[in-house]
Amino acid sequence: MDIEQKQAELIEQYVKRAETLTGPSLAGLIVEATSHPSLFAFAEILSVPNLSKIEGTQYSRYLDMLRLFAHGTWSDYKSNADSLPALVHDQIRKLKQLSVLTLAETNKELSYDQLMQELDVSNVRELEDFLINECMYSVQFAAGRDLSPGQLSNMIETLTSWLSMSDSLLHSIQEKIKWADIMSEADKKHRKDIEDKVEEVKKHMKADVL
């Protein structure tokens, strides 16, 4: 079973369980899901209608925590830690992994200083150990994060712009190919004209000799 399929099956399992649980059981499922080492997408779980039942209750902070794992970062957690449940070690590692994904999505290059600040790491060795052992080896496929509500329209706009640029580039390439074909035919005709003239000169020279 490949990693993507495993994650899809995990999501399906959590979604089915979330559809039948309530109150403290839902809160426990959220902690379990956000701690799972192979689960990096939470939008499907977050969209389960049953979760709305804990909104405004004593368990609503667990719903906020699930939203954080779907769209937020470690810095977001630190800024709102007082209103969220305390994270266990596996959740801290997971949220930092997701934070690296967010940084990679929004920056072409990531500096050590930027990563150390975002991940709350004190030295380069600790940062490198985390990136190698907890990111490169643990996240073994091209992972992406759940889209936040405002990201979809931006993505559509970006893809539309990219498509327009691609169409323009394709038209430019087609025009250059057409020009190259015309020049190739012109070159062939020019060579043929020269060859014909050479043959004509040769015939005249032979006639003069005779």
Secondary structure as GFF3:
##gff-version 3
##sequence-region A 1 210
A	DSSP	alpha_helix	3	18	.	.	.	ID=ss1
A	DSSP	alpha_helix	23	35	.	.	.	ID=ss2
A	DSSP	alpha_helix	43	46	.	.	.	ID=ss3
A	DSSP	three_ten_helix	49	54	.	.	.	ID=ss4
A	DSSP	alpha_helix	60	71	.	.	.	ID=ss5
A	DSSP	alpha_helix	74	79	.	.	.	ID=ss6
A	DSSP	three_ten_helix	81	83	.	.	.	ID=ss7
A	DSSP	alpha_helix	89	106	.	.	.	ID=ss8
A	DSSP	alpha_helix	112	119	.	.	.	ID=ss9
A	DSSP	alpha_helix	124	129	.	.	.	ID=ss10
A	DSSP	pi_helix	130	136	.	.	.	ID=ss11
A	DSSP	alpha_helix	151	209	.	.	.	ID=ss12
###
